[in-house]
Every structure is written in structure tokens, then in C-alpha cells.
Amino acid sequence: MKKILIVIVVAAALLAWLRFHHRSGSQVAQLSPAPDFSITDLSGHALTLSQYRGKVVLLDFWATWCEPCKIEIPHFIEMQNSYSGQGFQVIGISMDDDEKLVRDFQQQYKMNYPVAVGNAKLAQSYGGILGLPITFLIDREGRIYSRHIGQTQPAVFDGEVRQRLSLR
């Protein structure tokens, strides 16, 4: 009986921890430094987070097979068009294994921002990417402002980006 009670208490604690850390898929105002990375984008150019210092960056971890990702990407394209002149940049990190598949997807969706194929090291540096999409909003100082797990409403991204860009 004592073992069952211990299991229940541990399970309840684990559920409470998960609920706290994943509530509604969003966490705002973390303000911890975003890990820098160096990767090659699909165009063959070096892509580092630090090259965008001074800009607000939306860092999107996604995959070609991910339906919620397919829903979010057109809005990220619109955001890149709308806010790039104010110091905003979208970066897409595909977690697919097949670069050709990602390249075809990028062309089909006419993605107007840098896209690279990620790896386990990059995913781990952002706390492990256990589900997709996961999107980080990084402020001009290179700090993680928010993290969104799963599909997020476009208005949430717009509001956070406008706030970080100081647009009202």
C-alpha cells in the first residue's frame, strides 16, 4: 500500500511539473540568453543566430510532415514581409532528415526567410525539441522572450513581435 501511495505522489508531482512548464503551450518573458548556433542554410550560406543580434528573431523548429507547422508557416512568411523593415527576422529550422524534402517544401511554400536542417545538438541546446512546432521569440539583445509549444494563434505572434519591436 505504501508503494502505491509513493507512486501516486510521484505521478502527481510529475504532472504538476509538466503542467507548469507546458501550460497552454506558451511561456513568456523567460529572458534567458538564446543559445547561438552555426549551421548552413539551404542556400549554402552560414547561418548563425548572432548575425541577427539587434533584431527580433522568430526561431521556428518545424518539419515538413507536421500539419500544425504547415498552418503556421504562411503567417511567418507574412510576418517576414510585414516586419522585416522594422528589424525582424524569421529563421526556420527543419527537424527533417531529408534535405531535399525540406528544399522542395521551402520552394513550394515560397518561404522568404532562411531555412536550415537542424540536428540533435541544436535541438538539445534549446532544451530538446520533443514535439513540433516549437517557436522561440528572441529579443534584440539575444534573449529568449517567449517559447510556444504547438500551433499558436497568429495574433499571439503578432502581439509579441510588435511589442518587442516597440510598435503599437
N, C-alpha and C positions, 0 to 999 in steps of 0.2 A: 504494500500500500504506500509506503514511504517513497519507493522508487517512482511510482505513478505520479505522486504529488510533485516530486522534483522535476519530472519530465514536463508536467503541465506548467510549472512555474517558469522553467527554461523556455518552453514554447511561447508562453505569454510575453516574456521579456523580449524574445526574438521578434515576435510580431509587433510589439510596441516600437522596437528599434527600427524595423523596416517601415512602419507607418510614418514615423517621424522623419526618416531620411528620404522617403519617396512620396510624401503627401502630394496628392493631385499632380504628380509628375513634375512639379516646378519647385525650385529653390531660388530665392532672390537674395541679393546683397551678401554673397559669400566673401567677396573682395580678397580672395587669396590669389597669389601670383599664378598666372596661367603658364603651364609648362611650355617652354619653347621647343620647337622641333625643326628638323631639317629633313625634307623629303623632296622627291622630284614630282612635279605635277605632270598631267597627261600631255602637256605641250613640250615636255623635256626641260623645263626651267626649274631651277632650285626654288623651293617654297619653304620659307621659314615664318614662324609667327612673328618673330622680332622685326622682320622687314615692314610690318604693318603697325609698329609702335606709333602712337599718336592718332590712330584711327580706332573707331569702334568696330569690332570684328564679331561676326556671327560665324561660329565654327560648328559646322553640321556634320555629325557622323551618321552615315546612311548606307544603304545598299540598294542595288537595282531590283532585288526581289521583294523589297519592303514596301507594302502598299501605303502605309502612312507617310513614308518618305516621298513617294510619288505624288502624294497630295500636297505636301509642304513645299517641294522644290519650285513649282511655278510661282509661289509667293516670294520665295527667296530671290528668284530672277527679277521679279517686280521691285523688290526692296533694293536690289543692287542698282537697278535703273534709277529709282527714285532718290536714294540717299547717298550714292557714291560721291556726288559733288560736295557733300557736307562732311566727308571724312568717314565713310562707312565702307566696309568690305565684307563680303561673304566668302568663306572658304569651305569647300566641300571635301570631306574625307570619306571615300567609299570603303567599306569594310568587305567588299567582294574580293575573291581570289583571282578573278579573271580580268586582267586589264582591258582586253579587247571588248568585253561585255560592258565595262564601265565607259570606255571611249564611245561605243555605239550609243549608249544611253545618254551621255553628255551631248552628243550631236543631235539625237532625236529630240531631246528636251531644250536644245539651244541654250545650254547653261552658260551664262555670261560672266562667270567667276571661276577662279582657279579650282581645279578638281584634281585630287591625288588619290592613289590607292594606299590606304593605311596598312598598318602592321600591328602585331601584338604589342611591341614596345611602345608605340604611340598610344594605343588604346590603354595600356596599363598606366602610362603617365597621366592620363585623365581619369584615373580611378577605376579603370576597367570598363569596357563597353559590353554590357551583358544583354542589352536589348537595343533595338533601333526604332526610330531615330533618337539620338541624344544630341542636343544642341546647347552650346555654350555661348553666352554673350560676354564678350571681353571688352572692358572699357579702354579708354585712350592710354591709360597707364599700364596696360597689360595685366590687369587683374580680372578674375572671373567675377562678373556681376551676377549672372544667373545661369542655372542649368535646368534644361527642360528634358524630361524623360518621356518619350512617346509623342504622339501627334499633339501639337499645340495650336491653338487658335491664332490666326494671323494677327488679330488685334493685340494679342499679348506681345508678340514680337515687335509690332509697330510701336506700341506704347513704350516698351523698354528701350528700343533703339532711339526713338525721338527724345526720350528722357536723357539718355547717355550722350546724345548729340546736342542736348540743350535746345531742342526745337519744341515749341509748344503748340 
